[in-house]
Amino acid sequence: MSQSEKTIEYSTYSSYKETVAALSQDLRELLELSEEISLSHTAKSIKETLEKSADEHFEVAIVGEFKRGKSTLINAMLGEDVLPADVLPATATLNRVTYSEEPYVQVEYKNGKSERVDIDQLENYVTKLTLESEETAETVKEATVYYDTDFCRNNVDIIDTPGLNDDEQMTNVTLSILPKIDAAVFVISANSPFSQFEKDFLEKKMLTSDVGRIIFVVNCFGTFSPEDENKIVETVRARITKYVMDKAKMVMGEDSREFAVYKRKIGTPRVIGVYAKRALTAKKIEDPGLLEESNFPEFERALETMLTKERGAITLQILANKITNSGTEILRSVVMQENALMMANDEFMERYESAIGEIDDIRNKKRAEFVKINNAANQVFDDLKPVLDSYWDNIEEAAMSVIDGYNMTSDDFKRDQLKIVTGKMTEKIKESIEDRAQIICEQIQNNINVAVSVEAERLQSFEDEFFESVTKIQRMFTMPEKISKNGTAADKGIGAALGSFGVGAAFLGFREAGVKGALLGGFTGLVSFSSIFFTTVLALTPAWPVALCLMAAAGLAGTFTAGFAIDKLLVNERIDKYKSNFKSQVKKQFHEMRLNNDFTETVRRQVYSAFEGLKGKIEQETEIILRDTQETLDNLNALKTEKNSISEREMDRLHAVAEKASEIVSEAYAIRKVISDSLENNSTSAE
């Protein structure tokens, strides 16, 4: 097996980690080479990539309603009773499990203080098992459990979340972390699959973009017959598919290209039945047969695949892309240096001035492209204006519909009962406006994502022109043959010699044929571009629609609890009068919300930040190449005034740099192609 084939393996945690390490080592070698030949901007870019890679790790959140066995599932993953689990709702904070040879807990409090405690004291800080622990847990922001476990040894952190629907505030905390993690495990009980809250979560709370990162685990298998277990899994899978697709239709439009791609990409939701408690027991007593009976290995394999071959492939592609880009820039610089030093001074100066002019032309073309990107951003915002202008009216309409449709009787006007009715109606209004706002905001975000993806596809022509221009500069300094003193052809120089190292056209043209998108990360296709670019390049969090929804809902609910004077309502007032008063209070609150929350401005910033990110990425990647090219030319210009020829020693040094860079680039191209094909397969079944 060749070295390149070995480094492509990344289907397990350990092999993925090894591949990251191998690619990082290649980058470190390219860093040394770029510094050796004074490519300062390329060196700086490599350093930044290495720093990000060093900090990279997977985060897996375990979510679900309280008492679905989340903590037990985590303990089964770890093979030890690390987290407290109980028949009563236990987890009251966010608990993170990460690797450490020394076991301990670091407790971070909401007031900013931090405390280190013994691991056997964990339940006293993060549970509701006693009155004292519950009071303490209310002051805790997050507890990090450091533990020597094989699962976390491979840079995987597990986040145990409080039970959804156990406490509204903690439910919102759980929802807020979902867009930030790499994968989520949604735990459902086989004994009571799909409560109303779980149904509402899938239909309303969960972002459409989250589904591909979730494994649904049906827990407590082993208490049913195999036939019933299969029926439960199929029922759960069918319901999830329906809820998810119905939501996607609302967000994207049933007839849209995006929905067709999304439908193929999501495919069949991952639903796996397990018996977590049996799996934990099996791991403790090291009984492989019992472990297989729990079906836990199937779940672990699915999670491993999701993290390494799907999420992890993005990181590997970024590393491989950086290697090919940086390595090729080194090779280009070496050829330019060798040939320039063999040129006559007059010839060099003529080509030098032409090259500087070409660099100026490239920058002018780039500025023209940026104007087009700005125009595209303006167009997207203009297209969204009707939605933005009607946003508050749309949300208010949802609230009015709840009031109009609320069923009331004369018994509801008894004083104590009226307070209850008002509270219930307030909750329904809150849910209704939250649901309406969620859909509108997701539709807006989807429109932005699509528009930026389309603009990225349009920029492919500029990218082609850019690399053609850079190659043109290189060819200005290409000498086909060196002539020996006796007039015969000597070796053909570094540029020709590189063909023997497998780079060939990839070196001369910067990119291997068929591998597009080098300036924007090396990815093509609407789905793959959106999922990668928005998370790794722009760092835009898809959580912002949820934040807007929660803001609106919390403001409305707060006003009702503090400002709606129920006591002023007479018992004998009729229902229509009561509802009319209720509507007045709601409209007053919406008026205040319009004044205090500029939704249009929030979306405007989101639109322009997305397109600015596109410009920023292009600016960064092109300037790395252009500045290093210009510095190489300037250094050669200074050197040409001192000497007219290249020494044998200098030639050997440049050859050594080229050979090493060529070898690294060749392997990286093979890796990049394999990973690119894998990502393309994941998203196209998408095309």
Buried (B, 14 or more C-beta within 10 A) or exposed (E): EEEBEEBBBBBBBBBBBBBBEBBBEBBEBBBEBBBBBBBEBBBBBBBEBBEEBEEBEBBBBBBBBBBBBBBBBBBBBBBBEBBBBBEEBBBBBBBBBBBBEEBBBBBBBEEEEEEEBEEEEBBBBBBBBEEEBEEBBBEBBBBBBBBEBEBBBBBBBBBBBBBBBBBEEBBBBBBBBBBEBBBBBBBBBBEEBBBEBBEBBBBBBBBBBBBBBBBBBBBBBBEBEEEEBEEBBEBBBEBBBEBBBEBBBBBBEEEBEBBBBBBBBBEEBBBBBBBBBBBBBBBEEEBEEBBEBBBBBEBBEBBBBBBBBBBBBBBBBBBBBBBBBBBBBBBBBBBBBBBBBBBEEEEBEEBBEEBBEBBEEBEEBBEEBBEEBBEBBEEBBEEBEEBBEEBBEBBBEBBBBBBEEBEBEEEBBEEEEBEEBBBEBBEBBBBBBBBBBBBBBBBBBBBBBBBBBBBBBEBBEBBEBBBEBBBBBBBBBBBEEBEEEEEEEEEEBBBBBBBEBBBBEBBBBBBBEEBBBBBBBBBBBBBBBBBBBBBBBBEBEBBBBBBBBBBBBBBBBEBBEEEBEBEEBEEEBEBEEBBEBBBEBBEEBBEBBBEEBEBBEBBBEBBBBBBBBBBEBBBBBBBBBBBBBBBBBEBBBEBBEEEEEBEEEBBEBBBEBBBBBBBBBBBBBBBBBBBBEBBBEBBBEBB
